[in-house]
Amino acid sequence: MVSAKLLPQVHVLGLGSIGIFAAHAIADLPEPACVTLLAHRPSLMDEYKRNDNQISLKTHQGESIARRGYAFEFLRDNKWYAWQQESQPLHKQEIDPIHELILCVKSTQTVTALRPLLHRLTPTSTIMFLQNGAGMMEDANQHLFRDPSTRPNYITGVISHGVTLNSPFNVTHTGAASTSIGLVPRNSAPRIGEATGELPQVESHLLRQLPLVSRLNCKSYGWPGILQLQLEKLAVNAISNPLCSLADKVTAYLFTIPDICQALISEISSVAIALPELRGVPGVAKRFSPGTLGSTVTDVFDQNRETTVSMVWDMRAHRGTEIRYINGYWSRRGRELGIPTPINHTCQRAS
């Protein structure tokens, strides 16, 4: 039997729908890994125990699948505790560095969530940003990892699957779609995806293995290919999140308001085609034309008709939303480029 210490170590931070979906998928890697779930509040341990110490997933075909064997750490009084040692804090020198971290917290929480892990993240660590929106890596660079030579490696992840959190550690895969991942140049910043810079040489278990998990439908891309996929996902979110949240509807609602959806697509298309970081990249004008972009986002909506997007849950719970990292991105870039984006601006203010 292989010791857990000898297996690749993967940590998951952010235990909402996508984090739980990702942790469940890692259990299906052809080459297994030791997965540690990181919680910022001890009460999540009680929820995990109530769910029979497992992660439960209901597939979009209706099958229920449980996964066990996760390690667990939680933060209390700025100290990390292991499940097996709840009575004693893990002192700094006793905590292993984090090799690979999947980050699934809300975009607005990125810096706050990463800060308690700073002493465990090194230049050989890799953070996979599996989040909605754009601008989180720039926030991390500005507030946590100012020196490019010492910051962790970054992977950007784009996930289009529909996943609903039924209760803690229990999710339903409501819409099967795709996952895309790709390394980010170490010196690309402050903006999402400068089309310059060399990719780091990274030995990543996740980059190699995630494309082999059939449920994820995952593919690894080079740069700037992953950037274009991220912008397409950002276009999807900029339409579905504010419009569904303002109406408190599932994604199928978008098919009843085609005119406003098309107007948003046109604004986003104008900005995307003009982005300087995509200048000279073949096929950008066609890929982000209103017609092609419209087909792209409509396909995602069709695959996720019964999905309740995350911003709807935020609005119902009276939580802050991620709108600044979604429609706010298109508004900011539009202002920089002199391109009006009145609908994105209105969505940002209304959500």
C-alpha positions in Angstrom: 0.0 0.0 0.0 1.4 3.4 -0.9 1.8 5.9 2.0 -0.3 9.0 1.7 2.9 11.0 2.3 4.3 9.5 -1.0 1.3 10.4 -3.0 1.0 13.8 -4.8 -0.5 16.3 -2.4 -3.4 18.4 -3.5 -5.2 21.0 -1.3 -8.7 22.4 -2.1 -9.6 25.8 -0.7 -13.2 26.9 -1.1 -15.7 24.2 -0.4 -18.7 25.5 -2.3 -20.2 23.8 -5.3 -17.2 24.0 -7.6 -14.7 23.2 -4.9 -16.7 20.1 -3.8 -17.1 19.1 -7.5 -13.4 19.4 -8.0 -12.5 17.4 -4.9 -14.9 14.7 -5.9 -13.3 14.5 -9.4 -9.8 14.3 -8.0 -10.8 11.0 -6.3 -11.2 9.6 -9.9 -7.6 10.5 -11.0 -5.9 7.5 -12.7 -2.9 8.3 -10.5 -4.3 8.9 -7.1 -3.4 11.9 -4.9 -3.8 12.8 -1.3 -6.5 15.4 -1.1 -6.8 17.8 1.8 -9.9 20.0 2.2 -9.1 23.4 3.7 -11.8 25.2 5.7 -11.8 28.7 7.1 -14.4 27.8 9.8 -14.3 24.8 12.1 -18.1 24.3 11.8 -17.5 22.8 8.3 -16.0 19.7 10.1 -19.3 19.1 11.8 -21.1 19.4 8.4 -18.6 16.9 6.9 -19.2 14.4 9.7 -23.0 14.9 9.2 -22.5 13.9 5.6 -21.0 10.6 6.8 -17.4 11.8 6.2 -17.8 11.8 2.5 -18.5 14.0 -0.6 -21.7 13.1 -2.3 -22.4 13.9 -6.0 -25.6 13.3 -8.0 -24.8 13.1 -11.7 -26.9 14.7 -14.3 -28.1 11.2 -15.2 -29.4 10.8 -11.7 -26.7 8.4 -10.3 -25.5 9.1 -6.7 -21.7 8.7 -6.2 -19.9 9.1 -2.8 -16.2 9.6 -2.3 -14.3 9.2 0.9 -10.7 9.4 2.2 -10.1 13.1 2.4 -7.8 14.8 4.8 -9.1 17.9 6.5 -7.6 21.1 7.9 -9.4 24.1 9.4 -8.4 27.6 10.4 -9.1 28.8 13.9 -7.5 31.9 15.6 -5.1 32.2 12.6 -3.7 28.7 13.2 -4.3 25.6 11.1 -5.6 22.4 12.8 -5.7 18.9 11.4 -8.8 16.8 11.9 -6.8 14.2 13.8 -5.3 16.8 16.1 -8.1 19.2 16.9 -6.9 19.9 20.4 -3.5 21.1 19.3 -2.6 23.8 16.7 -0.2 22.7 13.9 2.8 24.8 14.5 4.3 26.5 11.5 7.4 24.2 11.3 5.1 21.1 11.4 3.0 22.1 8.5 4.1 20.8 5.1 4.4 23.3 2.2 1.5 23.2 -0.2 2.5 21.8 -3.6 -0.7 22.2 -5.6 -3.7 24.2 -4.5 -7.1 24.4 -6.2 -8.6 27.8 -5.3 -12.4 27.9 -5.6 -13.4 30.7 -3.2 -15.5 33.7 -4.4 -13.4 36.0 -6.4 -14.0 38.8 -3.9 -12.4 36.6 -1.2 -9.2 35.6 -3.0 -6.7 37.7 -1.1 -8.3 37.1 2.3 -8.5 33.3 1.7 -4.9 33.0 0.6 -3.3 35.1 3.2 -3.3 32.5 6.0 -1.5 30.1 3.6 1.3 32.5 2.7 3.9 30.6 4.8 3.0 27.4 3.0 3.1 28.7 -0.6 6.6 28.8 -2.2 7.9 29.5 -5.7 7.5 25.7 -6.5 3.9 25.7 -5.4 1.1 25.9 -8.0 -2.2 27.6 -7.5 -5.1 26.7 -9.8 -7.6 29.6 -9.9 -10.8 27.8 -10.6 -13.1 30.8 -10.0 -15.7 32.9 -11.8 -14.5 36.3 -13.2 -11.2 37.9 -14.0 -8.7 39.9 -12.0 -8.1 37.5 -9.0 -4.5 36.7 -10.0 -3.8 40.4 -10.3 -5.2 40.9 -6.8 -3.0 38.1 -5.5 0.1 39.7 -7.1 -0.7 43.1 -5.8 -1.4 42.2 -2.2 0.4 38.9 -1.6 3.0 38.0 -4.2 4.6 41.2 -5.5 7.9 39.6 -6.6 7.4 37.5 -9.7 10.6 35.5 -8.9 9.2 34.3 -5.6 5.5 33.9 -6.2 3.8 30.5 -6.8 3.1 29.3 -10.3 -0.4 30.0 -11.6 -2.8 27.8 -13.6 -6.0 29.4 -14.8 -9.0 27.2 -14.9 -12.3 27.6 -16.8 -15.2 25.4 -15.8 -18.5 25.5 -17.6 -20.2 22.7 -15.8 -23.4 23.4 -14.0 -23.1 22.4 -10.3 -25.5 23.0 -7.5 -24.7 22.8 -3.8 -27.6 20.9 -2.2 -26.0 21.0 1.3 -22.4 21.1 2.6 -20.4 18.4 0.8 -23.4 17.3 -1.3 -23.7 18.6 -4.9 -25.7 17.9 -8.1 -24.0 18.0 -11.5 -26.9 19.8 -13.2 -25.2 20.5 -16.6 -22.4 18.6 -18.2 -20.0 20.8 -20.2 -16.2 21.2 -20.1 -13.2 22.3 -18.1 -10.1 24.0 -19.5 -6.8 24.6 -17.8 -3.5 26.3 -18.7 -0.4 27.7 -17.2 0.0 31.4 -16.9 3.3 33.2 -17.7 5.0 34.0 -14.4 5.5 37.7 -15.4 2.1 38.2 -16.9 0.4 41.0 -14.9 -1.0 43.3 -13.8 -3.7 42.4 -16.4 -5.3 39.1 -17.0 -3.3 37.4 -19.6 -0.5 39.5 -21.1 0.4 37.8 -24.4 4.0 37.9 -23.4 6.3 36.1 -21.0 7.6 32.6 -20.8 5.6 29.8 -19.2 7.2 28.3 -16.1 8.6 24.8 -16.1 6.1 23.1 -13.7 5.7 19.5 -12.8 2.0 19.5 -12.1 0.1 16.4 -11.2 -3.2 18.3 -11.9 -2.1 19.4 -15.4 -1.3 15.8 -16.3 -4.2 14.0 -14.6 -7.3 16.2 -14.7 -7.7 15.7 -18.5 -8.0 12.0 -17.8 -11.1 12.3 -15.6 -14.1 11.8 -17.9 -16.7 13.7 -15.8 -14.6 16.9 -16.0 -14.2 16.7 -19.8 -11.0 18.6 -19.2 -8.4 19.8 -21.7 -5.0 21.5 -21.1 -4.3 24.6 -23.3 -1.3 26.8 -24.1 -1.2 30.5 -23.8 -3.0 32.6 -25.1 -5.5 29.8 -25.9 -6.6 29.5 -22.3 -7.0 33.3 -22.1 -9.5 33.3 -24.9 -11.5 30.5 -23.2 -11.4 32.5 -20.0 -12.9 35.5 -21.8 -15.6 33.4 -23.4 -16.5 32.0 -19.9 -16.5 35.6 -18.6 -18.9 36.5 -21.4 -21.2 33.7 -20.3 -21.1 34.8 -16.7 -21.6 38.5 -17.6 -25.0 37.6 -19.2 -26.2 34.7 -17.0 -25.2 35.9 -13.6 -26.7 39.4 -13.4 -29.8 38.7 -15.5 -30.7 35.5 -13.7 -30.0 37.0 -10.3 -32.1 40.1 -10.9 -35.0 37.8 -12.0 -34.3 35.0 -9.5 -34.5 32.4 -12.2 -32.6 29.4 -13.5 -30.5 29.7 -16.7 -33.4 28.7 -19.0 -34.9 32.2 -18.2 -32.3 33.7 -20.6 -34.0 32.2 -23.6 -37.1 34.4 -22.8 -35.1 37.7 -23.1 -33.0 37.3 -26.3 -32.8 41.0 -27.0 -31.0 42.0 -23.8 -28.8 39.0 -24.1 -27.8 40.0 -27.6 -27.1 43.5 -26.6 -24.7 42.4 -23.9 -23.0 40.0 -26.4 -22.5 43.0 -28.8 -20.9 45.1 -26.1 -18.6 42.2 -25.0 -17.7 41.4 -28.6 -16.5 45.0 -29.2 -14.3 45.0 -26.1 -12.8 41.5 -26.6 -11.8 42.1 -30.2 -10.0 45.4 -29.2 -8.1 43.9 -26.3 -4.3 44.6 -26.7 -3.3 41.3 -25.2 -5.0 39.5 -28.0 -3.6 41.7 -30.8 -2.1 39.6 -33.5 -3.6 36.3 -32.3 -5.1 34.6 -35.3 -8.8 34.2 -35.5 -9.7 36.5 -32.6 -12.0 38.8 -34.7 -14.1 35.8 -35.9 -14.1 34.0 -32.6 -15.4 37.0 -30.7 -17.7 38.4 -33.4 -21.3 38.8 -32.1 -22.5 35.9 -34.1 -19.8 33.4 -33.0 -19.7 34.6 -29.4 -23.5 34.5 -29.3 -23.5 30.8 -30.4 -20.8 30.0 -27.9 -22.7 31.4 -24.9 -26.1 30.1 -26.1 -24.6 26.5 -26.2 -23.5 26.9 -22.6 -26.9 28.2 -21.5 -28.6 25.3 -23.3 -26.4 22.7 -21.5 -27.2 24.4 -18.1 -30.9 25.2 -18.5 -31.8 24.0 -14.9 -28.7 25.5 -13.3 -29.1 28.1 -10.6 -26.1 30.3 -11.1 -24.0 31.3 -8.1 -25.0 35.0 -8.1 -28.7 33.9 -7.6 -27.7 32.2 -4.4 -25.7 35.2 -3.3 -28.6 37.5 -3.9 -31.0 35.2 -2.1 -28.7 35.1 0.9 -28.1 38.9 0.8 -24.3 38.3 0.3 -22.0 40.4 -1.8 -21.7 39.3 -5.4 -18.7 38.9 -7.7 -20.1 41.4 -10.2 -16.9 43.6 -10.0 -15.0 40.7 -11.4 -17.5 39.9 -14.1 -19.4 42.8 -15.7 -17.0 45.1 -14.0 -14.2 43.6 -16.0 -15.9 44.5 -19.3 -16.8 47.9 -18.1 -13.2 48.7 -17.0 -11.7 47.4 -20.2 -14.3 49.3 -22.3 -13.4 52.6 -20.5 -9.7 51.9 -21.2 -10.3 51.3 -24.8 -12.9 54.1 -25.3 -15.7 51.6 -26.0 -19.1 52.3 -24.4 -20.5 49.4 -22.3 -23.7 50.9 -20.8 -25.5 47.6 -20.2 -22.5 46.0 -18.5 -22.3 49.1 -16.4 -26.0 49.0 -15.5 -25.7 45.3 -14.6 -22.8 46.0 -12.3 -24.7 48.7 -10.5 -27.9 46.7 -10.2 -26.5 43.5 -8.9 
